[in-house]
Amino acid sequence: MRAGIKILALLLAAALAVTLVACGKDRNLTDDEKSRIQTRFQAYIDDRGFSGAVYALYKGEVIFDGGGGMATDTLKNGSDIAYGVASLSKQVTAAAIMQLYESGKLDINDPLSKYFPDYRYGNKIQLIHLLSQRSGIPDYMVDSAKDKVVISVIEGGKEYVLVDVKNTAEENQKIIRDFFLSRDLLFEPGEQFDYSDSNFALLAEIVAQVSVMKYHDYVREHIFELLGMEHSGFIDDYDKEKITQVAQTDREDFSMDYFTVKGAEYGCGDVLTTPKDWYIWYRGLTGGKVVTESSYRMMTKNYSDKEELGYGFGLMISDEGDSKAVYHYGYIPSFYSGAIYIPEYDYFEVVLSNHAKGDPHKLAYDMALYFAAVIDMELGDVS
């Protein structure tokens, strides 16, 4: 995980714990309050030069639908444009695992060796360790160097392996998986939290093994099609006839078109969707359409210790205040994302961006805090 994302996540958790109190959650927004939110959100976008889209709802009512900058040379950013949601994808993978758990096809306490029998630490690690980011398996990172794609592990000295854009997704997935599984564990499984894309790359492959389907096909059928997410797919194999408006990457962080890098974000950062579709996802996840209420409670339980970043199954958790927040940030080259859901207030926002301009993660953070300030009138003037 990029250090800045983790720091911002901890700040958001702390801030929400302080600002969200019970007094405002049962009332509707006044027209004046809606206007203030819309004005402030648009000012955040304009003043910071943000490039992307913001979609926010309170009690199912859209209170902001806007954006800034360009998705392509001729297309403005907006809530109907598809963006890579980066690490927000992890909750989709977690939900797929929970669906298979509910059907009795796997157990979250299964040892990893059941699915990867040759892995030397497989008997120590359970699926729940992967889901809650407590496995000890080192994180991997994706970068570029001229015309090469570099996969690196930085813990214990930087080591790397190259993958080829000419490879199939499956070939690159195996190269990456073999690479990080050859590394030593950072700690004994279950002992601490450490955010690692590797965990969810493994979980995606377990979904494929257990379902006897390709992971992407499983998610399309059992999640996207189930919910009617008609403008959702994956960055390296989306249906261009269905998803026709896609934000371009800026190539400032990565020297090539990231859509051509097959398999590098497998299960951990590869969903491509629109802000409106992502709201459909949250409604489905929280409303019992994707997993049962019991499974959702397991996904949103905080498995971390107090000094660690709160984390459930593919979801960041803030649960120390009067109101719980379920959220996540994400980044892959040129795509930044942030989604925040406050169940007691039924407030949802998603920020998706195709450029670093305007600090998209901080934007999502500030918007959530501004909403909290408006709905909690005890805080006084927030104009």
Secondary structure, DSSP 4 states (H G I P E B T S, - for coil): --HHHHHHHHHHHHHHHHH--GGGTTSPPPHHHHHHHHHHHHHHHHHHT--EEEEEEETTEEEEEEEESBSSSS-B--TTSBEE-GGGHHHHHHHHHHHHHHTTS--TT-BGGGT-TT-TTTTT-BHHHHHTT-S-PPP-EEEEETTEEEEEE-TTS-EEEEE-TTS-HHHHHHHHHHHHHTSPPSS-TTSS----HHHHHHHHHHHHHHHTS-HHHHHIIIIIHHHT-TT-EETTT--TTT---BPPP--SSSSS-GGG--STTTTTT-EEE-HHHHHHHHHHHHTTSSS-HHHHHHHTS--S-TTSPPB-SSSEEE-SSSS-EEEEEEEETTEEEEEEEETTTTEEEEEEESSSTT-HHHHHHHHHHHHHHHH-GGG----
